[in-house]
């Protein structure tokens, strides 16, 4: 089975590479199942063609959570694919911590060491812009994903956080009939992702006068989310639905501990949340930010270095899991802890990764 | 006579200026306000919830109070807590018994505490820096040890009970807190070690000259803090029925805030655990009220910061009146 997968992947990779090589103008259309331009006004991005193999660096910032660990593992797994490895002569990963200055120093170091491209999860949306411009001037391609930067000197790749919040809210409205009390569990206050998701949610809730909300901050952390939910429940509130940005297994725990039925629940992609929904059968929608975005970013970096044109700002589609397509071994896992983020693949891009291997760190 | 008359008119009575008294008055006032806004706050369900969540802070504050009384601080709690919890979970997932795993976690936490005291007492590096370094060290150790993915574990009933169980309608974490808290009060006020803790915070040289090995006093305080961090880690594992990397992130400054709000002097030498109890309760009550009253995060920070500043100013007066 592994072998067949490899063959298909290799064939797919080579096929598209050949196609791209022959017809560079078709590059956008060819990838439409995988990604699209962020908006109609997104500019095209091109880069001087270079001969492979390349030197690629992954600059990560924060390391203290599961999602980032998965992301780094996926980057290494992707690098090990034969069709990728032959294009790369040197691949390095370094993590600077959530410290803009440390990441600037790290990127400067990468520029000096002569890398061809830097793939980056940034510590700040704006703090690294001037460093990225310096990298671009020095001939280093920068692809920024997840916590993206604002400069157009880099290619940015992300999933649409606003749309995510909006879809969660649509689900809540659908299951409450537009009437009821909704628990809104936000992420880390002041972050771009929290603001976008929240705005997306509000854009729907504000249209329904029958919806009232109680907002708490769970910091995308199950322990904190559990405590704030327990507080809200103990203060005498009843909820008809939950809209939550993360830490969702904690939110479910809080309902359980109060002996309450879990209401319809729109949340992130944690394993514990999906497993609970599968077991208890409450209506759910789970949309997870994919840690596989790193592989997509590497793929785009390699294709741009080979002379392809791509949109400067790339939108990777959301991956929706509902009660209907919830399946053990496919989008949730018995043998993986609750805190694991199940979004590890990027569908439509040939970027599928085995969650169990990602969990175990097997590259 | 003149001075005493002036004292009576300008200064508040001495007992009112005790940190402990102020913190309990504040607790009662805050609770009354909360109950006036939302009568559900006075319900047993809510009080039980606050006591349960407060227990995690309260247990950490046992060790932290002792450390702060010596004039030091323990900033290694978050990752010491996380490492201990993940160590326990790993052992359980490898088939070791629950008691073995719990014991190992407590030993690990205590050893980190002892390591903290080595830096502070022997190398004479201020604990503010040393324990911060140890915190980073424990973070690194956790990430390497787990390759940043904590183990899949079915949390055993005993651990689950410690974090979220109930016995005769009383939360088990609250019982743990009561036992730990009572032990802390006895140690601080009824033992020689307790008196040394205060003495070292007031004047270490004097303690040393009177023939006490001050290194052992630091060792006791930091070991206690490490033990309490591990205990809280075990309880939190039970509470959220999992271990994860962000477990300790809430427990760096909150327990320290609880100790300070409770009237223990951050410079050491005075205070006690009685105050830390109300400090822990004030902190959870504030967190709960502010979040369910729909005050934005920034607003919460402002309220929190203001309360600490006002209390420190009041406690400053207390110190002056004592001199």
Boltz contact constraints between the chains, C-beta under 6 A:
constraints:
  - contact:
      token1: [A, 64]
      token2: [B, 245]
      max_distance: 6.0
  - contact:
      token1: [A, 65]
      token2: [B, 245]
      max_distance: 6.0
  - contact:
      token1: [A, 65]
      token2: [B, 246]
      max_distance: 6.0
  - contact:
      token1: [A, 69]
      token2: [B, 148]
      max_distance: 6.0
  - contact:
      token1: [A, 69]
      token2: [B, 149]
      max_distance: 6.0
  - contact:
      token1: [A, 189]
      token2: [B, 297]
      max_distance: 6.0
  - contact:
      token1: [A, 216]
      token2: [B, 291]
      max_distance: 6.0
  - contact:
      token1: [A, 217]
      token2: [B, 297]
      max_distance: 6.0
  - contact:
      token1: [A, 221]
      token2: [B, 246]
      max_distance: 6.0
  - contact:
      token1: [A, 222]
      token2: [B, 240]
      max_distance: 6.0
  - contact:
      token1: [A, 223]
      token2: [B, 240]
      max_distance: 6.0
  - contact:
      token1: [A, 223]
      token2: [B, 247]
      max_distance: 6.0
  - contact:
      token1: [A, 224]
      token2: [B, 250]
      max_distance: 6.0
  - contact:
      token1: [A, 226]
      token2: [B, 240]
      max_distance: 6.0
  - contact:
      token1: [A, 227]
      token2: [B, 53]
      max_distance: 6.0
  - contact:
      token1: [A, 228]
      token2: [B, 291]
      max_distance: 6.0
  - contact:
      token1: [A, 230]
      token2: [B, 49]
      max_distance: 6.0
  - contact:
      token1: [A, 231]
      token2: [B, 288]
      max_distance: 6.0
  - contact:
      token1: [A, 231]
      token2: [B, 292]
      max_distance: 6.0
  - contact:
      token1: [A, 232]
      token2: [B, 292]
      max_distance: 6.0
  - contact:
      token1: [A, 234]
      token2: [B, 45]
      max_distance: 6.0
  - contact:
      token1: [A, 234]
      token2: [B, 46]
      max_distance: 6.0
  - contact:
      token1: [A, 234]
      token2: [B, 49]
      max_distance: 6.0
  - contact:
      token1: [A, 235]
      token2: [B, 38]
      max_distance: 6.0
  - contact:
      token1: [A, 235]
      token2: [B, 40]
      max_distance: 6.0
  - contact:
      token1: [A, 235]
      token2: [B, 46]
      max_distance: 6.0
  - contact:
      token1: [A, 235]
      token2: [B, 292]
      max_distance: 6.0
  - contact:
      token1: [A, 236]
      token2: [B, 40]
      max_distance: 6.0
  - contact:
      token1: [A, 250]
      token2: [B, 240]
      max_distance: 6.0
  - contact:
      token1: [A, 257]
      token2: [B, 164]
      max_distance: 6.0
  - contact:
      token1: [A, 335]
      token2: [B, 152]
      max_distance: 6.0
  - contact:
      token1: [A, 336]
      token2: [B, 152]
      max_distance: 6.0
  - contact:
      token1: [A, 337]
      token2: [B, 150]
      max_distance: 6.0
  - contact:
      token1: [A, 337]
      token2: [B, 152]
      max_distance: 6.0
  - contact:
      token1: [A, 338]
      token2: [B, 242]
      max_distance: 6.0
  - contact:
      token1: [A, 339]
      token2: [B, 244]
      max_distance: 6.0
  - contact:
      token1: [A, 359]
      token2: [B, 149]
      max_distance: 6.0
  - contact:
      token1: [A, 361]
      token2: [B, 147]
      max_distance: 6.0
